[in-house]
């Protein structure tokens, strides 16, 4: 880390404050990435969501004029790190307005709840400085580890200023930084209806009960790209139920129409993957025997 001369400031005190702020942050495993320019915040949020980057938002606190720092989930993340998938749409979003030079990418592979080094933070900061007008930080769900790197970048940015401000515990909470052991031991309030945490919990519960959780969670990823964050959770879960039995069917709309008919016929039984898959297969002409078994088994594959 280089020392910056700050007029009227105790250099040692400021540097120590800076280092202490950085080392108190918890584990981060993030990507610092260049971002397409020229879009408004609302437009970019919608484009990002459609490309698989959920919980996209701009960072407006502890930054400087001209900084375009933003954060999101990892591409197409639904519930766990292994869900992440950089699709063609995701790559197109990252390349928009930047096709001639490609994607600038700074990976920092540190495990969840691991401890990063100051060198890791410095690498993230160097990546940010190269693309200050448009930088996207993403990891996992888009909260804990993403918030950790956002907080680190804010500390670096504050250290650039003539009169740097300390980040507070509230700043870390606003960034969704993973908590220390003392904070983590406190009773957690239940997720509020309508929140991202609540909706994700409902999706996981539905998929765990479906009989084919991997297919259900993959359908959750597909449906998340179709719906705005303000959409009713019931509509989203209804989409998941239909799409999970039509993931790789080439006549997607027809398959989902058949699945919707089966939902109406089966009622609550449609929440079971295999019941809905069998009904949908029959409507697709695979009525009985080996053809029906093969159709259901194909739908069960990812």
C-alpha positions, 0 to 999 in steps of 0.5 A: 500500500502506498502512503498518500500525503494528506494536508493537515493530517497526521500521516501515521494516524491516518494510515493506521486508521486505514489499515485497521479499517481494512483488516477488520473486514471479513472474508471476500471472494469477488470479481471486480469488473468493468461495466457498460456505460451510457445507461441510466441506473433503472435501465441498467438494473433491468438489463443486469437482471435479465442478464442474470445479475440480481440485486444490482445497485449503484454505490452512492456513499463514500465515493467520489464524483465520477465514480461509477461503482456498483454491486450485484450477485454473481451471474445467474446465482440462485442459492449456492456458489455452484449455481453461478453461470456466466451465460452468453447474455451475461457476457453480452451485458458485460461487453456492452459498449466495450466490445473493442477491448473486451471484459476487464476482470479481477478475480479474488478467489477467497472462500466464504467467511475466509480472511483476505489479505491486504494484497487482495484488497489492493488488487480489487482497488487497482482493478477499480482505479482502471475503470472508475466510471463503471465498475461492477463488484459481484460475488455469490448472492450479492450481499456478504462477500460483495459488501466486504469488497465494496466496503474496502473500496470505500475505505480506499476512496476515502483515503484518497480524499483530503479529509477522509471519513471513517466507515461506521458499523452502520455503513458495513450493515448497509453494505451487508457485510458478514458479521463478526462472531459477536454480532452473528451470535445475536438472534436474527430477525426473520426475513420480512415478506417481500424481501429478497431473503424472504423470497429466496427462502420460499424458493428454497423451501419449495424446491426442497419439497419438489422432489427434484431440487436442482431442476427447481432451482435452475427454473428459479434462475430462469424465472428470476430473469423474467420478473421484476423485483416488485412482482408477486412471489406467488407469480414467480413460484408459479413460473418456477413450477411450470418451467422446472418440467420444461427446462430443455424442451425445444418448444418451450411455450407449448411445454409451459402451456401443457404444464399450466393445464396440469397445474390446474388439473393436479391442484396441490399435487402439481408441487411435486416435480414428478407428478407434474412432469408425468402429466406434462409428458402425457399432454406432449403425446408420451402417454404410457410405457417406455416413452412416458418413462423416458420423457419424465427422466429427460425432464428430471435431468439438468 
